Amino acid sequence: MSPATVALVATTAIQIAAAAAALTLPAIAPVVARDLGVPTSMVGTYIALLYVGSSTAALAGGGIVLRIGAIRLSQFCLLACAGGLGLGLAPALGAVAVAAVLIGIGYGPITPASSHVLAKTTPREKMALTFSIKQTGVPAGTALAGLVVPPLAVTFGWHAAVLAIAVACALLAFAVQPVRAPLDADRDRSARLSAGQLVAGLKLVAASAPLRTMAAVSFVYAGMQMCVSSFIVAYLAEEIGLSLVAAGLGLTTANVAGVAARIVWGAIADRWLSARAVLAWLGALMAAASVFAALFTQAWPLAALLAVAAALGATAIGWNGVYLAEVARLAPAGKAGLATGGCLFFTFVGVVVCPFLFGVLQRATDSYALCFAVAAGVCAAAAAVLGLSGRLRAPSGSA
């Protein structure tokens, strides 16, 4: 295989495993919450803690990549995810909270690391499509969690289900060792790791108006993505009355649609529209899908529920590859990882804030439907702001 193909396969596999680790406990939130004696909507707090770890680790990731290499950093991240899942098995709420942060520390640097690898191996005219293919690892991993973890939990208990994902992460960390040397050949052992590197990515984003725009949009879109992934199972199970396995199918459907859509949006951004235009349209479409989700009732047939879940997935989960390709394109030469880490800080802040507020609103109103209606308005506003500014016609791959 060519270096570009090797890089794409390795980074996608790593992304799948990390995403599955991040969404393993939310995929079985009703069962875990019952054992811990807390409301299921507390999964929003779990996700918030996870992304507190992710946001800080993403900032550090851009600098660490230069010192030890992107693949080596990714290996450490997978082991951190495995360790966090293991800690989450402890029958204590505090242990689960620490586990969320540890998984987040493992999850955060993986995207800056993969952006560093792909930016140096991918032709410019294929950037959006390649990054979109790699980013299918996020919904694919989440779909894997929704498809595999609930049935394992029902059959063997939720502890066994969590342990299975932890073992898979650890095994993959060792499996990618053969590709480490060629893909990490540009690492600089003399590069220093310092506290200043935590803000280097932020400074890079602050100095660039286009990067600031991408960071701001990602705050809203990422928050919506994580709200869909974190609450769709609880919504379908508790408010609509589906079984845990059927509700898990909703999560899987959304993320399978996200996998396919990321490739489609990437191809569109490379060939016909600018990344900004694609992102603006996606914001409008995710708002529309959220409105339909807010209209769910127990009278809706399963097929209709899954169709809306697919629409949510295609939009709220389908935007990332176009976004990351645009960030890498806008970054100065050799600083794609640093720029990605800086932008992802704001992405992850959105992931921290939005699910937390979603959960607070749900507990206050006892209505997931109302939460999705509010989310629709926020997404529509972000899409409108993005659509009224910047370059909307030229494909991202064009110079």
Buried (B, 14 or more C-beta within 10 A) or exposed (E): EEBBEBBBBBBBBBBBBBBBBBBBBBBBBBBBBEEBEBBBBBBBBBBBBBBBBBBBBBBBBBBBBBBBBBBBBBBBBBBBBBBBBBBBBEEEEEBBBBBBBBBBBBBBBBBBBBBBBBBBBBEBBBBBBBBBBBBBBBBBBBBBBBBBBBEBBBEEEBBEBBBBBBEBBBEBBEBBEEBBEEBBEEBEEEBEEEEEBBEBBBEBBEEBEBBBBBBBBBBBBBBBBBBBBBBBBBBBBBBBEBEBBBBBBBBBBBBBBBBBBBBBBBBBBBBEBBBBBBBBBBBBBBBBBBBBBBEBEEEBEEEEBBBBBBBBBBBBBBBBBBBBBBBBBBBEEEBBBBBBBBBBBBBBBBBBBBBBBBBBBBEEEEBBBBBBBBBBEBBBEBBBBBBEEBEBEBBBBEE
